Amino acid sequence: MTAMEAKLIDGKQVAKDIKAELKLKIDDLREKGVTPGLAAVLIGDDPASATYVRSKSRACEKIGIYSEVIRRAADIAQDEVSAIVRDLNIRDEIDGILVQSPLPGHLDEFAITLLIDPYKDVDGFHPYNVGMMLTGKPTYLSCTPYGIIELLRRYDINPAGKEVVIMGRSNIVGKPLAAMLMQKQSMANATVTVCHSRTANLAEVCRRADILIAAMGQPQFVTADMVKENAVIIDVGINRIENSSAEKGYRLVGDVDFEACRSKASFITPVPGGVGPMTIAMLLTNTVRSAQRRADRI
Ligand code: NAP
């Protein structure tokens, strides 16, 4: 018997729904005199970073969040970046601050993260917020893992009691996602295994997964033989591969061989249009949450 084709997890649509829900909250906040505000600091001229910041800022404007982009040349000194962050920390109309990564090599990114007011750290990267998340008292969850949990929630895929295998242990995806999914709370309670480049018998570990999450940055690495029948596959990877027939000369693929794996899985996220749009949606969610906190103080 041939397996059914996996259901697509449509991150684009879910992100759209979330933004529509946020818009209502924002309208309400604005009526009370609080316009949520997000400031992005963009340093240097990395085209991918510029694209990310542009789409974040456009997404803000579409739903009524004030967006400010602070652009500086790549040779900016650490002190000057610190001064920008300190200024944003004290500006009342700014609810969220993000410093677009990667920063030029001479800048100490961690030191800059430490300077951001944790209550304006809508990326959820400040160690205070990471620690709160780990202890099960989340303030701001970091956006990509938060987006994945939200996708699962909206597709009624409860990770409780499931074997979840996460491929990748970065500070922005693998590690925080593992911590979130192992919490003793709803949309968590999973049995989590985290794999990385030193994992032995990777394919065998992956085959244990009821929910397999690939976040490695390795194009189409996950093949059908690594997937258990009816598994849920979440593909976080965004990789450019050359394609001369595409207008831009490349196309985007995930870390999963989508075509090969979709006939084996029960659910699968596409790339693009899966996890990617959720990251921005959760950034907006965190910003609105921060603005709500400001409104509660008024
Ligand atoms: P990263 O910092 O480069 O981390 C990659 C992780 O994957 C590392 O833990 C690495 O292991 C592991 N890894 C790499 N090759 C492996 C292999 N062959 N076998 C097993 N493990 C392997 O990457 P990241 O920032 O987490 O991003 C991962 C991917 O997600 C990228 O494609 C990125 O573009 C994408 N991403 C997407 C979003 C989104 O919004 N959708 C957001 C963030 C990232 P070691 O630790 O041992 O080196």
Residues whose N, C-alpha, C, O or C-beta is under 5 A from the ligand:
A	BS01	NAP	T144 M167 G168 R169 S170 V173 C195 H196 S197 R198 A215 M216 G217 Q218 V236 G237 I238 N239 V275 G276 T279
